[in-house]
């Protein structure tokens, strides 16, 4: 189940400044050197405008890779959403998420009106920041792209003018599979697809499936 | 290699830079002559190839001039990058994860460390004996038996090709006899012959290549390119005999062995790429592809050249 069904994709369109050792962010540089990660901007260009990046989720490296592969000016204004129940467990995780990654913590379990993730994330969007989200809700271990949780729909409905950019992260599950703590240096790539928005007539299920297929498509671009 | 005190070393370094300058000039002239769209792609590729050569040659010379340790570190990094490309293209399973960690961060560093402290006898058997037995042991402990033989063999092959065989090149630094103690020049000779043979096969192939040698494996390799490239590399090897412990005709035979092994190495590595359905190993070196695309011929030539040279020096040294 961890066999990659297709050979590693070679980048076709590489954005300017993709590999760049530009703007010293030591963590981003480390991730770039370790995974040799390549951005493949197939459906859009890395413009400096507000976006919600949504991607498949197989590894803790996903967020790091997607974040490190963004050009520095975009990266500075991009935050990821992480599950509060996971990232507040133990001092190491808390330190990583607060000090290193600055993850926006969202509630997965006891959602009340007060800690509603959609409200939290729209607040981050209203600060002008871009978001990285993993709508499957948890890391997949079977190489399948699972059904999306409805959060992305509510987010798209709350802020209909923000582009949602699908992304497929390849090979992160081999760099750091779920349950492992030591990463192995393998070459990763992130493929960005065509941005989408919620259509006015679209139902929740329709939109969630369309968004899921958009990520799936990126895998084959 | 000492540039200030050694005129031969100066000749090697500045001679190589002169050759690159000439190549850049020729590429510039060609670019002026072929401006149509049909040639645009070839011209762009030629340009990025030559620019990458500048980077690679300068990096190589910096390492060589820095000394023995500089060269060992350079080849250690080359091994690491090649191994990363190889394993990326090789299907592995979750159960192989820990074994892969050992391969990247324990076995490869130990192997180069053994070279650095000049423990040659252990260096030569560490991977083929100890690492070869360790890898299946580490994988079997996890308990996943699906494709077990295939998975272990692939990791063993990756280690052999990318680390063990590559490390024979810096091992040339320590090939010494009472009459020959300039391993750095021998390494330069080897790397130059193996790489110039690749370049000349490409050039002759582009200029007059018609008959494909192995269309299924490597569609760009032609008989004309092979004959022209190998022939001229042997002549160059003979002319550079002063970098080696050999006389001119012995150097020619060695150059022939290097280029033939290099050619076969290129074919074998191409076959692996075809099998995995990709054109290049990666995108690390613009115009060339991945690190593995650049060193495929070196991997196969280095161990044979090393052992033949040592055999020769032990039995027939001048």
Boltz contact constraints between the chains, C-beta under 6 A:
constraints:
  - contact:
      token1: [A, 2]
      token2: [B, 93]
      max_distance: 6.0
  - contact:
      token1: [A, 2]
      token2: [B, 94]
      max_distance: 6.0
  - contact:
      token1: [A, 3]
      token2: [B, 91]
      max_distance: 6.0
  - contact:
      token1: [A, 4]
      token2: [B, 91]
      max_distance: 6.0
  - contact:
      token1: [A, 7]
      token2: [B, 276]
      max_distance: 6.0
  - contact:
      token1: [A, 7]
      token2: [B, 277]
      max_distance: 6.0
  - contact:
      token1: [A, 7]
      token2: [B, 278]
      max_distance: 6.0
  - contact:
      token1: [A, 8]
      token2: [B, 88]
      max_distance: 6.0
  - contact:
      token1: [A, 8]
      token2: [B, 89]
      max_distance: 6.0
  - contact:
      token1: [A, 177]
      token2: [B, 94]
      max_distance: 6.0
  - contact:
      token1: [A, 177]
      token2: [B, 97]
      max_distance: 6.0
  - contact:
      token1: [A, 180]
      token2: [B, 97]
      max_distance: 6.0
  - contact:
      token1: [A, 182]
      token2: [B, 101]
      max_distance: 6.0
  - contact:
      token1: [A, 184]
      token2: [B, 100]
      max_distance: 6.0
  - contact:
      token1: [A, 184]
      token2: [B, 101]
      max_distance: 6.0
  - contact:
      token1: [A, 185]
      token2: [B, 84]
      max_distance: 6.0
  - contact:
      token1: [A, 185]
      token2: [B, 104]
      max_distance: 6.0
  - contact:
      token1: [A, 186]
      token2: [B, 87]
      max_distance: 6.0
  - contact:
      token1: [A, 186]
      token2: [B, 88]
      max_distance: 6.0
  - contact:
      token1: [A, 187]
      token2: [B, 88]
      max_distance: 6.0
